[in-house]
Amino acid sequence: MLSKMPRGLVCASLDLLSEDAAQAATAIQDFDRRLPDLLEKLRLGDMVIITGDHGRDFSLHGQTSTREYVPVFVTGPKLAQGVDLGSRPTAADVGQTIVEALRAERLLVGDSFLDALRPG
């Protein structure tokens, strides 16, 4: 699902609720194939954040959330590359980072990691 949000924010969702590991793998591979096209279209000032709301091991049947931590991938033409953001205490840090990048009102929870992504 792809939807435009206010102030140039675009939110995309990849629904992997299928119990079929092969179907989930196909969805992930399709996303991976399309990712270079997205990255090539980025302009100065753009930021892409790819993460999940929970981890899931598709080889374990009947379980939805199976991991405590999920990866977060952040990139953009003016952002520092290869930054280790460490283990964040809350997913709210992603939201706080987006809010800071958009210069919107600070959220009640979370700490932005935007400063760590600034080059130099």
Buried (B, 14 or more C-beta within 10 A) or exposed (E): EEEEEEEEEEEEEEEBEEEEEEEBEEBEEEBEEEEEEBEEEBEEEBBBBBEBEEEBEBEEEEEEEEEEEBEBEBBBEEBEEEBEBEEBEEBBBBBBBBBBBBEEEEBEEBBBBBEBBEEE
